[in-house]
Amino acid sequence: MALMITEECINCDVCEPECPNQAIFMGASIYEINPALCTECVGHFDEPQCVQVCPVSCIPKHPEHLESQEVLLKKYENLQAAVKN
């Protein structure tokens, strides 16, 4: 499952640098998460780092991007392979 940032986001800037996949970016009014890049930190950490640092708890799982742990790991592996090339 990719994560998403809800409108409760206060634009505190702490989540973006924590993302190892660079999936978080500033959208039109709040930060957003690119679901194609979000692995919920699978392959990097035990817990999603953006969720850990968010002071307002506005980063739930994205209901439209449900992915198993195996799918997230495969996405991580594909992203790592792309970085190496």
N, C-alpha and C positions, 0 to 999 in steps of 0.2 A: 504494500500500500504506500503510495506516495503521501506525503504530508501536504497540508495547505495552511495558509495564514489567513485568519479571519479578520473581519473589519474591526475587531477590538485592538488590533495592532496599534501601538503608539509610536512606531518608527524610532525606536530607541537605538537601532543600529547594532545590537549585540548578536543577532542571529547570523547575519550575512557572512562575517568572517569565520564563523564556526563551521560552516558547511564544507566538508572535504570534497564535495563534487561540484561546487560552485553553482548549485541549483537555485540559490536564493538571490533575488535581484529586486531593485526598487521598481515597483510598478507605477501606475498613474498616481495613486495616492497612498498606498501602503506597500510593504514588502510582499513579494509573491514567491512561489516555489514552482520551478519548472518540473512537472511530474516525470518527464523523460529523463531527468538527471537525478531525481531524488531516489535514494536507496534506503532511506531512513537510517543512514549511517551503517547499514549492513556491510561488512567487509572492512570497515574502518574502526568502529566502536560498538560497544554493547548496547548503547542507548543513543537515540537521535540527539545530537549535540545542540541543535537549535531549540528543541523542547527543553533541554536541561537549563539553558541560559535565559529563556524567555521570562521576563518579569510579570507578564500578564496572562500567561497560559493561553495563548491564542493560536496554537499550532496543533490541531487535531489531525487524525488520519483523513485523507481525502476520500469521501464515499464513492466517487466516480473512478477512482484508480486503485481498486483492490488488488493487491499482489501478495502472493505467498512469500515466505522466507526464502524459498528456493528461487523464485523469480527475481526477488530483490538481489540475491547473491549473484545470479547470472547477469543481471543488469550491471552490478558492480564490476564483475569480471570484464564485461564488454566495454565499459567506460575506461577501465584501466588499460585494456588493450589498445583502445583508441588514443589514449594519452601517449603511449609508448611509440606509436607510429607517427 
